[in-house]
Amino acid sequence: MNVLVCDPISPRGITYFQARPEFTVTVLPKRLTEAELLPVVAQADALVVRSETKVSKKVLEAATRLKVVGRAGVGIDNVDVEVATQRGVVVMNTPAGNTITTAELTFFMLGALARKIPGAHATMAAGKWDRKAFQGTEVSGKTLGILGAGRIGTEVARRALAFGMRVVAYDPFLTEVRARQLGLELAMDPDGVYREADFITVHMPVTPETRGMINSESISRMKPGVRIVNCARGEIVNEPDLAAALQSGRVAGAALDVFSVEPLPADHPFRTLPNVILTPHLGASTEEAQEKCGLEVAEIISAFLLMGEVRNAVNLPGVDAKTYELVKPYIALGEKLGRLLGQLNPGSADRLHITFGGKAQELPQTDPVTRAILRGFLCQSTVKDINNINVRSAAASLGISVEEKRSDEPVTFNEWLHVQVYNGSTKVVSAGGTFFGSPNNPRIVRLFSQPVEIPISGTVLLVRTPRIVPGS
């Protein structure tokens, strides 16, 4: 299998790949443009990138053998995840690798902003001594507002609490219980942060909802003199609006590590504002973070290609090696059931109802099994190249929804799967399966709501006879 390393990662990551005889590793000497990359990716089974290389639709279409894209870092803005999913390519990142590094940079930027350290240093380097121009503010007793309380946001919160700050956080996935455990006050919406915060830091991904969320309208709802830190994604900030607020004094200062266009243009207004601290996207730029991310991306790609283990995937639920071994027999059974139903289905279908019964309801994850059932069911459809990654997307494109149920209904079998195919409210066909003796002996035990016993191997001939009504 061919691993193409498009951006620089730590030597330990490269060595990890090279130590596996299954891999042929190619390290590009420089970042390539999209046009330069197209012929290079044709034979790649895996791509390793950081933030520089853009894995666009054209790149994904050219990489006909591609199975996985690994991002050494958190953000995956440079990868077209939707197209990757449609083409059956799993996209993974390394969210833990730069958590501490980015959290530390965020808090150091906050401190430098509060005490005006960069400006003071610049005047000292110029031979001046101007104490009055650099009166700052204490962070102790101030309120820090955090937009996005994931890994990095919560690490920033821990540091702020240690410095005596009050922390108010907004995150749509943060519960009240978890917020209390972290010592945070939970805001129900971003306005709850805007109203309270003396400092605001952003730790959210770029989505249609978050793009440009720091703008003139949201700034108008913030405290006058608020200070803003952004070490997440430049697109979250409407830069002209923030520049205007900094010039007017509505925002007292900003510390920015990321920008909507990188490198930051030489004539950008931020470069001329005295109340702005700028750094060139240093969030993950520490020796420790580069080492962790480079090694982690090599580990997760290797585990996926060699063992089918899924970790840190953004377009496929994670499955560790232990869980995969538990669900593996059901994956094989599920695909056979789906394949059988796909052949028996007389026409259109808009819904699959999947029941996990007996011991099957105790599976730690059912998604891999559901994907296998769908893959089998759709294998004869008009959708090409269906696999585990794109199968749900393929089903949705055909108007097929999926319902899953865990059942403790007592039946003859210790463990079983049952799949019903519906068209509207009409059940078209159904089939159920189990194992006889061991997971290596799957059987179909129910078909068209009737008990049967059919080994899942070879060619099966099914003959349905019409029901004979006495006296007809």
Summary of the structure (lengths in Angstrom):
residues: 472
radius of gyration: 27.7
end to end distance: 65.1
largest distance: 112.9
contacts: 1507
relative contact order: 0.10
helix: 37%
strand: 22%
